[in-house]
Amino acid sequence: MTATVPATEAAPPPPLLHADDVTVVRDGRPILDEVSLTVRPGEHWALLGANGAGKSTLLGLCGAVTHPTHGTVEVLGRRLGTVDLRELRAYVGHVNPRHPLRSPLPVREVVLTGLTNSVEPVPRRRPTPEQEEQADHLIDLLGLAHRADARWPTLSQGERGRTLIARSLMPRPRLVLLDEPATGLDLAGRERLLDSLDTLRAAHPELATVLVTHHLEELPAGTTHALLLRDGRLLASGAVDDVLTSDRISKCFDHPVHLERTDGRWSVRTRR
Ligand SMILES: Nc1ncnc2c1ncn2[C@@H]1O[C@H](COP(=O)(O)OP(=O)(O)OP(=O)(O)O)[C@@H](O)[C@H]1O
């Protein structure tokens, strides 16, 4: 009789980001306390927590913007502290809603600044025809084709957000970090932005994203994992359906809520 050989499970792809027991101390106080996070290709993480919980601090570590006080962070297999942070940052897309652009650049030019990771176009650096084509492709993907020539000051908040996501994708990053991308958007703006993120994830299945928010309504349906922070400490982390429960969210925000998921999206209301 031939023994049945169990099918070997494929090894998970190597992580794009691995933060191991990281602590960040500021003014003698841990604002992030022994937190771990591993992000692999195709995963879409939500970092959730109340104001001051440490979300932006953790995102700063993910984006190689800051160093941990204790613990280790590896971004794209390179350990922070042993590599040039600027070089590493070029491979991680970072969408900052407070993008400090002052000049009235058209959408296409703003997207192209993603190539040089600069706020303004770098003089004498002209994009290649392939790069221009890629910019147009991303503008289209983010639903902005009709606004490609519109200038930055005339864009709505939501159009700016989507322009910045397209910009972050120009260097073909493997990891994109989104810091409260729906802040200040009206209902339609938020929904368009979330649709764009889901379209993006479907078009680039290897891409991983980490999105910070305090509003569960602002999570795209394609969110796969979540990490909850409370007072700088890890409350829960893992597959989204295991982590996003009414009890855990109530504890995370110190408020009794009832959480529901409908058609992939979440909504909360106070539990009475
Ligand atoms: N450079 C710093 N020096 C001292 N304290 C800091 C510094 N940066 C952040 N903090 C404090 O650390 C805590 C966590 O800040 P962080 O911005 O990471 O929280 P957050 O969860 O992103 O908050 P929010 O939702 O309000 O943006 C806050 O209490 C903040 O005041």
Ligand as a Chemical Component Dictionary entry (heavy atoms), coordinates in Angstrom:
data_LIG
# 
_chem_comp.id                   LIG 
_chem_comp.type                 NON-POLYMER 
_chem_comp.pdbx_formal_charge   0 
_chem_comp.three_letter_code    LIG 
# 
loop_
_chem_comp_atom.comp_id 
_chem_comp_atom.atom_id 
_chem_comp_atom.alt_atom_id 
_chem_comp_atom.type_symbol 
_chem_comp_atom.charge 
_chem_comp_atom.model_Cartn_x 
_chem_comp_atom.model_Cartn_y 
_chem_comp_atom.model_Cartn_z 
_chem_comp_atom.pdbx_ordinal 
LIG N1  N1  N 0 7.910  63.287 18.934 1  
LIG C1  C1  C 0 7.076  63.063 19.955 2  
LIG N2  N2  N 0 7.413  63.482 21.206 3  
LIG C2  C2  C 0 6.586  63.259 22.255 4  
LIG N3  N3  N 0 5.381  62.631 22.163 5  
LIG C3  C3  C 0 5.014  62.207 20.953 6  
LIG C4  C4  C 0 5.835  62.406 19.791 7  
LIG N4  N4  N 0 5.174  61.860 18.721 8  
LIG C5  C5  C 0 4.021  61.368 19.200 9  
LIG N5  N5  N 0 3.914  61.582 20.532 10 
LIG C6  C6  C 0 2.800  61.154 21.396 11 
LIG O1  O1  O 0 2.677  59.764 21.239 12 
LIG C7  C7  C 0 1.329  59.355 21.275 13 
LIG C8  C8  C 0 1.001  58.575 20.027 14 
LIG O2  O2  O 0 1.039  59.451 18.912 15 
LIG P1  P1  P 0 0.580  59.007 17.449 16 
LIG O3  O3  O 0 0.581  60.247 16.621 17 
LIG O4  O4  O 0 1.389  57.860 17.017 18 
LIG O5  O5  O 0 -0.903 58.524 17.737 19 
LIG P2  P2  P 0 -2.108 58.264 16.709 20 
LIG O6  O6  O 0 -2.730 56.987 17.140 21 
LIG O7  O7  O 0 -1.611 58.332 15.310 22 
LIG O8  O8  O 0 -3.043 59.484 17.047 23 
LIG P3  P3  P 0 -4.109 60.297 16.133 24 
LIG O9  O9  O 0 -5.210 59.346 15.832 25 
LIG O10 O10 O 0 -4.545 61.378 17.060 26 
LIG O11 O11 O 0 -3.385 60.798 14.928 27 
LIG C9  C9  C 0 0.517  60.627 21.444 28 
LIG O12 O12 O 0 0.206  60.778 22.812 29 
LIG C10 C10 C 0 1.465  61.722 20.970 30 
LIG O13 O13 O 0 1.199  62.929 21.635 31 
# 
loop_
_chem_comp_bond.comp_id 
_chem_comp_bond.atom_id_1 
_chem_comp_bond.atom_id_2 
_chem_comp_bond.value_order 
_chem_comp_bond.pdbx_ordinal 
LIG N1  C1  SING 1  
LIG C1  N2  SING 2  
LIG C1  C4  DOUB 3  
LIG N2  C2  DOUB 4  
LIG C2  N3  SING 5  
LIG N3  C3  DOUB 6  
LIG C3  C4  SING 7  
LIG C3  N5  SING 8  
LIG C4  N4  SING 9  
LIG N4  C5  DOUB 10 
LIG C5  N5  SING 11 
LIG N5  C6  SING 12 
LIG C6  O1  SING 13 
LIG C6  C10 SING 14 
LIG O1  C7  SING 15 
LIG C7  C8  SING 16 
LIG C7  C9  SING 17 
LIG C8  O2  SING 18 
LIG O2  P1  SING 19 
LIG P1  O3  DOUB 20 
LIG P1  O4  SING 21 
LIG P1  O5  SING 22 
LIG O5  P2  SING 23 
LIG P2  O6  DOUB 24 
LIG P2  O7  SING 25 
LIG P2  O8  SING 26 
LIG O8  P3  SING 27 
LIG P3  O9  DOUB 28 
LIG P3  O10 SING 29 
LIG P3  O11 SING 30 
LIG C9  O12 SING 31 
LIG C9  C10 SING 32 
LIG C10 O13 SING 33 
# 
